[in-house]
């Protein structure tokens, strides 16, 4: 194979929901050689479906790397022109050198960004951020500003009713790591893009229902954890920023196919309340009764981000399509 005909890219977190779907889309384009990292190459449930993707035999190379050992990512970054840093720590490894997931995530983005600069071949680093880092809550936590956009940053000391340990850890981790990685784009040595993605729904390549899809369908089942996570996101952002997995991955690829792009972008096609989601399910799927009592607190927050669209990106999936595909996915795995 003549490698000069292809563009070499790296995807960290290759066995996750976004990472695996992104790898498939890159391979389907036929113009990319993909380096993908996974925590455990010996886990066939994580490796097998990636190796079965079209084009994987010749254009996909898997590497073992753990965010708790960020130096492990270096081998996957060699000779790459673009890097997608999708991996993020969700459960803390208590016997590690880091005190929590935030320390691990920040160390990971620093190590990967520094390697990208040192190797010299990487033109652009795209970080999969989260809208939980972009809260429009006022400083005292008692109300919201008028709009949620790229100028919003979440204050880490605001009390949140629906944030328990895991939600608080995720919020802190994604906020601090996004701020850290953006600093590497300030000196001109590397183009850095952060895509602060909304709640991702739709279908999946994984052999199970992705966690974010479970959150989307939480009004249709009695499961306190996922319901709380949906309310947590509404509490942080005012409503639910939502995006389809197809649009999520297309936005990532869009950000490497532009001649030049950098900075922070909020990434969601819809902005709706928990009550609106529940109402849609009630009307569209009467055979699946809404089991949770959604007490909705109305806010006047509006979606104010146009940066990605201004760059030329077009969303293809609206809220109804996101919810319908999430229900389809959950039904396929007998979750609802």
TAWODA-V420904 format. One record per residue. N is the residue number from 1. RES is the residue in three letters. PSI is psi as a letter, one per 30 degrees, with the letter a starting at -180 (none if undefined). OMEGA is omega in whole degrees, -180 to 180 (* if undefined). Layout:
n=[N	N]
res=[RES	RES]
psi=[PSI	PSI]
omega=[OMEGA	OMEGA]
This chain:
n=[1	2	3	4	5	6	7	8	9	10	11	12	13	14	15	16	17	18	19	20	21	22	23	24	25	26	27	28	29	30	31	32	33	34	35	36	37	38	39	40	41	42	43	44	45	46	47	48	49	50	51	52	53	54	55	56	57	58	59	60	61	62	63	64	65	66	67	68	69	70	71	72	73	74	75	76	77	78	79	80	81	82	83	84	85	86	87	88	89	90	91	92	93	94	95	96	97	98	99	100	101	102	103	104	105	106	107	108	109	110	111	112	113	114	115	116	117	118	119	120	121	122	123	124	125	126	127	128	129	130	131	132	133	134	135	136	137	138	139	140	141	142	143	144	145	146	147	148	149	150	151	152	153	154	155	156	157	158	159	160	161	162	163	164	165	166	167	168	169	170	171	172	173	174	175	176	177	178	179	180	181	182	183	184	185	186	187	188	189	190	191	192	193	194	195	196	197	198	199	200	201	202	203	204	205	206	207	208	209	210	211	212	213	214	215	216	217	218	219	220	221	222	223	224	225	226	227	228	229	230	231	232	233	234	235	236	237	238	239	240	241	242	243	244	245	246	247	248	249	250	251	252	253	254	255	256	257	258	259	260	261	262	263	264	265	266	267	268	269	270	271	272	273	274	275	276	277	278	279	280	281	282	283	284	285	286	287	288	289	290	291	292	293	294	295	296	297	298	299	300	301	302	303	304	305	306	307	308	309	310	311	312	313	314	315	316	317	318	319	320	321	322	323	324	325	326	327	328	329	330	331	332	333	334	335	336]
res=[UNK	UNK	UNK	UNK	UNK	UNK	UNK	UNK	UNK	UNK	UNK	UNK	UNK	UNK	UNK	UNK	UNK	UNK	UNK	UNK	UNK	UNK	UNK	UNK	UNK	UNK	UNK	UNK	UNK	UNK	UNK	UNK	UNK	UNK	UNK	UNK	UNK	UNK	UNK	UNK	UNK	UNK	UNK	UNK	UNK	UNK	UNK	UNK	UNK	UNK	UNK	UNK	UNK	UNK	UNK	UNK	UNK	UNK	UNK	UNK	UNK	UNK	UNK	UNK	UNK	UNK	UNK	UNK	UNK	UNK	UNK	UNK	UNK	UNK	UNK	UNK	UNK	UNK	UNK	UNK	UNK	UNK	UNK	UNK	UNK	UNK	UNK	UNK	UNK	UNK	UNK	UNK	UNK	UNK	UNK	UNK	UNK	UNK	UNK	UNK	UNK	UNK	UNK	UNK	UNK	UNK	UNK	UNK	UNK	UNK	UNK	UNK	UNK	UNK	UNK	UNK	UNK	UNK	UNK	UNK	UNK	UNK	UNK	UNK	UNK	UNK	UNK	UNK	UNK	UNK	UNK	UNK	UNK	UNK	UNK	UNK	UNK	UNK	UNK	UNK	UNK	UNK	UNK	UNK	UNK	UNK	UNK	UNK	UNK	UNK	UNK	UNK	UNK	UNK	UNK	UNK	UNK	UNK	UNK	UNK	UNK	UNK	UNK	UNK	UNK	UNK	UNK	UNK	UNK	UNK	UNK	UNK	UNK	UNK	UNK	UNK	UNK	UNK	UNK	UNK	UNK	UNK	UNK	UNK	UNK	UNK	UNK	UNK	UNK	UNK	UNK	UNK	UNK	UNK	UNK	UNK	UNK	UNK	UNK	UNK	UNK	UNK	UNK	UNK	UNK	UNK	UNK	UNK	UNK	UNK	UNK	UNK	UNK	UNK	UNK	UNK	UNK	UNK	UNK	UNK	UNK	UNK	UNK	UNK	UNK	UNK	UNK	UNK	UNK	UNK	UNK	UNK	UNK	UNK	UNK	UNK	UNK	UNK	UNK	UNK	UNK	UNK	UNK	UNK	UNK	UNK	UNK	UNK	UNK	UNK	UNK	UNK	UNK	UNK	UNK	UNK	UNK	UNK	UNK	UNK	UNK	UNK	UNK	UNK	UNK	UNK	UNK	UNK	UNK	UNK	UNK	UNK	UNK	UNK	UNK	UNK	UNK	UNK	UNK	UNK	UNK	UNK	UNK	UNK	UNK	UNK	UNK	UNK	UNK	UNK	UNK	UNK	UNK	UNK	UNK	UNK	UNK	UNK	UNK	UNK	UNK	UNK	UNK	UNK	UNK	UNK	UNK	UNK	UNK	UNK	UNK	UNK	UNK	UNK	UNK	UNK	UNK	UNK	UNK	UNK	UNK	UNK	UNK	UNK	UNK	UNK	UNK	UNK	UNK	UNK	UNK	UNK	UNK	UNK	UNK	UNK]
psi=[k	j	f	f	f	l	k	k	l	k	j	l	h	f	g	a	e	e	e	e	e	e	e	e	e	e	e	f	f	g	g	k	k	k	k	k	k	l	e	j	f	f	j	f	f	e	e	e	f	e	f	f	k	k	f	e	e	f	g	k	k	k	k	k	k	k	f	f	i	f	f	f	f	e	e	f	f	k	g	k	e	k	k	j	j	e	k	k	k	e	k	k	j	f	g	l	f	k	f	a	f	e	e	e	e	e	e	e	e	e	e	e	e	e	e	e	e	e	e	f	f	k	e	k	k	k	k	j	a	k	f	f	g	h	k	g	k	l	e	f	g	f	a	l	l	e	l	k	a	f	f	k	k	k	k	f	g	k	k	k	e	g	j	a	e	e	e	e	e	e	e	e	e	e	e	e	e	e	e	e	f	f	f	f	f	f	f	f	f	k	k	k	k	k	j	j	k	a	k	k	l	a	l	l	f	l	g	l	k	l	e	e	e	e	e	e	g	f	f	g	l	i	j	e	e	e	e	e	e	e	e	e	e	e	e	e	f	e	a	j	k	k	k	k	e	e	e	e	e	e	e	e	e	e	f	f	f	k	e	k	k	l	a	k	k	k	j	k	f	l	j	l	l	e	e	e	e	e	e	e	e	e	e	e	i	f	f	i	k	j	f	k	j	j	j	k	j	k	l	g	k	l	j	g	k	g	e	e	e	f	f	g	k	k	k	f	k	a	e	e	e	e	e	e	e	e	e	e	e	e	e	e	g	h	e	none]
omega=[179	-177	-180	180	-173	173	-177	-179	178	175	174	-178	-171	-179	179	-176	-179	-176	-178	180	177	178	179	-179	178	179	-180	179	175	-176	-176	164	-173	168	-178	179	175	180	-174	179	179	-179	-175	178	179	-173	-171	-176	176	180	-179	-179	178	-179	-175	-175	-176	-170	176	177	-176	-180	177	180	-178	-179	178	173	-168	178	-180	-177	-173	-177	-179	-176	-175	177	179	177	180	-180	173	178	-176	-175	176	179	180	178	-175	174	-169	-180	-179	179	179	-176	-178	-178	179	177	-179	-179	180	177	179	-179	179	-178	-179	179	180	177	178	-180	-177	-178	173	-179	-175	178	-172	178	-179	-178	177	-179	-177	177	177	177	-174	-177	174	177	174	-175	-180	177	-175	-179	-176	169	-174	-174	168	180	-174	178	-178	173	-177	172	-173	-176	-179	178	-178	-175	-173	-179	171	-170	-176	180	179	179	180	179	-179	-178	-177	179	-177	-179	177	178	-178	-175	178	179	-178	177	-174	-175	176	-180	-176	173	-179	176	170	177	180	-171	173	177	-173	178	-179	179	-176	171	-176	179	179	179	178	-177	-177	175	176	177	179	-177	-178	175	-176	-179	178	179	-170	-174	-177	176	179	180	176	178	176	-180	177	180	-179	-171	-178	172	-178	169	-173	180	178	179	178	179	179	-178	177	178	177	-179	175	-176	171	-178	171	178	179	177	179	177	-175	-180	170	-168	178	-179	-179	-176	-171	180	174	-179	179	176	-180	180	178	178	-178	-178	-172	-176	-178	178	178	-174	177	-172	-178	174	-177	174	-172	173	-176	174	179	-180	178	177	-175	-178	175	-171	-177	177	178	177	178	-180	179	175	-179	-173	177	-175	-179	180	178	-178	180	-179	176	176	179	179	-179	177	-179	179	177	177	177	*]
